[in-house]
């Protein structure tokens, strides 16, 4: 069974030129980032999930994830490459190594009167979502990132992060006494923090949801999925006739791989799979939406060693608890998806997304 699916993955990777998306320019772009999602994790998804979504995506490529200063990237540099089209040093967000401030794809989409959304299972101030919303010299500056988010003009924002938006006296960690949740409300955002309602969000206007202090609960420990949040974001953003850009991150796959915790990792992958499904369902009906699913880097260098014949459970081995320089996969569906095959630099992927959103 494992050999069969391994052959399938290799065939797809070597045959991307056969599966070409149309040359049509997409009105909408949905970018789904699996943090730490190397090719072995995609393989595990194909092998073990009956509702795996990767097999439904025809165009496949590989990404070199190196940062400007290191062979092995972190999420800040990786996400900056995807959001701006430029490589930077590890730890930096939205700023070049020489200090040049970069324009990101959310800003460009807004300039072109498109709606925008960011969804993550981490804090919205964490490295990947922050790269689409802010510019800081250090990814650790999450209180500053929260302040910049106030002026980002994003239409749908959901994840965690009350630690960085609320003062200590209201359960947050801000020491300046500022209540940025109230500030977001004052800017016209509908705010929600009730996790029991997160699976049924129907936003009528700009939406801001924080469902945890610094992260959502693990994928198998909460009542809503990343797919629920993705669907709600699409419902709001797709009302704009000029189109939209949406970035969705499965943030905690990286954390699970850092710990070499297989069950945690696979639960997060299933959760991420639910978001891919919602994106593909919309794109197939809409026919004017580009969906790009990729990893920002590999974590753990997972190896699949065997599979239980009765349960289908996979046995795995780990090479490390850290990020690696292994290439990651890129899976694309919809108009212009043919631009995302082959082997590409992460910064080139970012440049292409920006050209298509203009």
Secondary structure, 3 states (H helix, E strand, C coil): CHHHHHHHHHHHHHCHHHCCCCCCCCCEEEEEEECCCCHHHHHHHHHHCCCCCHHHCCEEEEEECCCCCCCCCCHHHHHHHHHHCCCCCCCCECECCCCCECCCHHHHHHHCCCEEEEEEEEECCCHHHHCCCCCECCCCCHHHHHHHHCCCCCCEEEEECHHHHCEHHHCCCECCCCCHHHHHHHCCCEEECCHHHHHHCCCCCCEEEECCCCECCCCCCCCCCHHHHHHHHHHHHCCCCCCEEEEEEECHHHHHHHCCCHHHHHHHHHHHHHHHHHHHHHHHHHCCEEEEEEECCEECCCEEEEECCCCCCEEEECCCCCEECCCEEEEEECCCHHHHCEEEEHHHHHHHHHHHHC
